[in-house]
């Protein structure tokens, strides 16, 4: 009986009703090394997106800790309240994309036409007290915009926005350029940047002194620009002295960009899997931090296929909010983010 007890303690005796451990007698599987089951797949089969039900963009936080962000695919403008609850601010949203708050706490939104031809193709401003929506601009020189993408407001009350087009239906376009525009406080609209100075403008940020505008240039064609440029903002509001800050090479370059109070650039960029022949995976998805002149400081990895945009919020603006695919991420930081008070830019 003593020998039997020792065997039981050693785990070599299996009693009635006890199943063997599933790995007994089996070599450990190297799951990462498993190849595709080619014999069971159609020839040259690849995995592709069948339906996109959520694509988050454009985070912006108000002075009460409510975070607003766009779901372009769902055609919704969403709100995460300070207590963590989620709700819908506006649906349909005009295919809302980029958002920011002005100094009076009004939400400024770019309505594009990505992931649906029913977008507003305009820039609007929402009074957060009354809910009233004001159209700031829906045409330039009588023609509809392409697909307003990202927006910032400077301390002088001027609104800057980008107007690229990333969709497949270029036949709908009326503008002859993919450009950057400025809306002055009196409502006048000026095109301040277009080709050849920039190929396809996307995210943008402006320095606290309103003297430097950073613009993400992102084109997916083979050899296309995947760069961040800086421009001097002249006294008349026009741009000059273009200079290269960051070159992402063949990887997916920047999308959204924001500044902290020390002038660092925080850039949402990268992709896990190339989406076209002009793109590589050499820039993995994450938030990239650079000095004002483009010196690389570091990367915060984000576990999504691609990262779209970001903003600073929370107490003392020391929380970084990041939109990526279907998820909003939060990262505590040790530097104060820059934004207009009481809203954000």
N, C-alpha and C positions, 0 to 999 in steps of 0.2 A: 504493500500500500504506500509505503514511503516513496518507492520509485515512481508510482503513478502520480503522487502529489508533485514531485519534482518536475515531471513531464508537463503537468497542467500549468505550473508556474512558468515554465519555459515557453508555453504557448504552442507546444507541438501536438497537443491532444485537442481534438475538436469534439465538443459535446453535441448531443442531438439538438437540432434546430439552430445551431450556430453556423453562419456562413463563413466561408473562407474570405480573407481579405482579397479584394479584386486584383491587387498587384502581386499576389503570391505566384511565383513561377513565371512571371512576365517581366521582360526587360523594360526599364523605364523608357517611355516614348519621348522622343525629341520632337515636340510639337512644332517648334519653329522651323524645323528642317523638312516638314512634310510638303511634298510637291502637290500640285493640282491634280485631281483625278481625271486626267486627260481622256481616258477611255470612256468616261461617263459624260463628257461635255461635248457640245457641238464644236465643230472645227473652228479654231481661232476665237473661241468664246472669251468675252471680257465682261467685267462687271460695270454697269453703268447706272446712273440715277434714273429711276422710273417716275418718281413723283417727289417734288420738294414741297412739303407742307409747312415749313417754317424756315425763314432765313432772316436772322436778327441783325440789325444795323443801328447806327446813330444814337448811342446812349447820351443822355443829358440829364443832370440832376438839378432840381430846384433848391431853394434855400430852406426847405422844410424836410429834406431828405427823401423826397419822392424821385424815383428814377424813371425816366421815360425812354422808350426805345421802339424802333420800328420792326415789324415783321413784314418784310417786303412780299414774300411769297403768300402770306396770309392776308395781305392788304389791310393790316391793322396797325394802329398806334397804341402801344401798351404802356401800362403804368405799374411799377412795383412800388407800393406805398412804403412809408418809413417803418410800418409794422410788419413788412414782409409779404403782405397780401398782393395778389396780382389782379388787375382789372383792365378793361379796354377803355381807352380814352376816346378813340374814334375808329369807326369801321363802317364803310370802307375809308381808307386813309389817303386815297389818291396815290397808292404805291409809295407811301412816305419812305424816305431814306435817311438822310442826315438831319440831325436836330441840334439846336443850341438855344440857350436862354440869353436874352438881351439884359441890359442893366436894370430894366424895369420889371424883370421877372416874367416877360412874355416869351412863349415858346415859338421859335422860328424853325420852320420845317421845309425841307426840299421834298417836293412831290415829283417823283420820276416816272419812268415807264418801263422799268426793268421787271421781268417776270410777269408781264401782263400789259397789254396795250391800252388798258383802261386807266392808266395813271394820269395825274393832274398836269404834269409837265409845267410846274409853277413853283413859286416860293410863297408860303403863307405864314401868318403870324397869329397865334392863339392867345387871347386874353384868358389867363388861367382863373380869373375870378368869375367872369361872365360866361366863358366858353365860346365867345364870339370869335369867328375865324375871318381874318382879313387877308385878301389877296394882295401881296406886295408887288408881284410882277408875274405875268404869264406869257408875255411876248417881248421880243426885242426887235425893234424896227418892223413891227407888224407881223412877225413870224414866231410861231410857237418854239419854245425851247426844246432841246433834245431830250434830256432826262436829268434835271437838277439833282445833284448827288450829295455834296457836303457843303456845310455853311458855318461861318464864324461871324461874330460881331466884334468890332473893335471899340476902344474907349471913346471914340468920337461919334459912335452911333451908326457908323457905316456897316453895311452887311455885305460880306463877300461870299460868293458861292461858285461852285464848279458846275459845268454843264457838258459832261461827256455823253457817250452812248455805248453801252456794252451789250445790247441785245442784237438779235439776228435780223430785225426788220428795219434795215436802214432806209427803205423806201418811204418810211413815214417822216423822215427828218426834213425839217424846213430850214434850219440854220445852215450856213455854209462853213461852219467851224465848230470844233469842240473847244470850249473856251471857259475863261474865268470872268465873272462880272462883279461889279460893285454897285450896290444900291445906296444912294446918299439919303440922309435924313429927310430931304424934301421929296423923295420918291424917284429922283432921276436915276436912270440905269446906264452904266457905261461898261462896254466890253474892254477889259484891261489887259487881257492876255489870250493869245490863240496861236495857231500854227504860223510859222515854224518854231517859235520860241518854246512851245510845249507841244507834245504830241497828243496826249489824252489826259487831261487833268482830272484828279480824283479828290483825295483828302487835302485839307489845307488847315493852316494854323497861323495866327498872327501874334507877334511879340507884344508884351505888355505896353511898350511905348508906341505901338502902332507903326513902327518904322521898318519892320521886316515881315514879309509874307512868305511862308513856306508852302510849297505846292508839291503834292505827289503827282508824278507823271507815270502812268501805268498803262501800257499797251501790250496786249497778249500776242501780237503777231511775232513771227520769228525775227529776231533782231530789234524788236520794239523797245522803247524806253521803259525802264523800270528804275526810275530815279526820283530823288527828291531835290528840288531846286529852291534856292532862296532868292528873293527879289527885294530890292530897296523900295520902300513906299515913299514917293516924292510928296512934296507939299500939296500938289494938286491932285493927289490920289492915284496918279499913274505909277507904273512899275518900271524899274530900271535895274541895271547892274546885276543881271542874272549870273548866278554862280552855282556850281554843282556841289551838293552837300553829301549825298549818299548815292551810290550806284549798286543796285542789287543784282546786276548781271543778268543771267538767264532765268533766275528763280522768280517766283511770284513776289513782286516788290510790295511797296507799301499800299495800304488802303487808307484807314483813318490815321490821323496824326494829332497829337496834343503836346503842349509844352508844360513844364513845371516852372516854379517860381525862380529857379536857378538857370533857366534857359535850355535845359536838356530837352531833346526831342524824344517822345515816346511814340513808337510807330507800330501799328498792327500790320503784320506782313507774313508771308510764307504760305506754303501749301504742303500737305502730306503727300498728295499724289498729283502729278502734272495733269492738267485738264485739256491740253492741246499741244500740238507739235512745237509751238513756240516757247513752251514753258518747261522748266526743269524742277527737280525737287531739291536743288542745292540750297534753298532758303527754307528751312523747316518752319512750321507754324509757331508763332509766338509774338510777344511784344518785344521789340528791339529798342534799345536806348542808346542815343548818340549825344555827343556834345553839340553845341551850337554850330560848329564847323564840320560836323560829321565824324568826329572821332568816336570809334565804337566803344561802348561802355559795358554792355551786357545784353543778354536775352532772357526773357521769362518764357519758358516753354508752355504752350497751351495745347491740351490734348484734344484737338479737333482737326478736321481736314483743312480748314482755313480760318483765319482770324480777320474780322472785318473792321472793328472800330473800338474806340475807347474814350473814357472821360474820367476826370478826377471828381471826387465827391466825398461825402462823409464829413465828420468833424475835422476842422482844420484842413479839409481837402486832402487828406492823407490816405484815401482809399481809391484805388484804381479799379474802375469797372470796365470789363472787356466783353464785347459781343463776339461770338464765334459760332457760326452755324445755328444750332438750336439752343444754345446755352449762353447765359450771362455769367461771367466769372467776376470774382472780387479778389483783389490783391492788396494787402496793407503795404504802404510805402513809408519811407522815412523822410521824404521831401514833400513840401506843400505844392500841390498842383496849381497851375494858373487858371483862373477863370474870372469873368466879370462878376462883380457882386451886385445883387444877391444871386444872380443866376450863374450859368456856366458857359464856357466857350471851349 
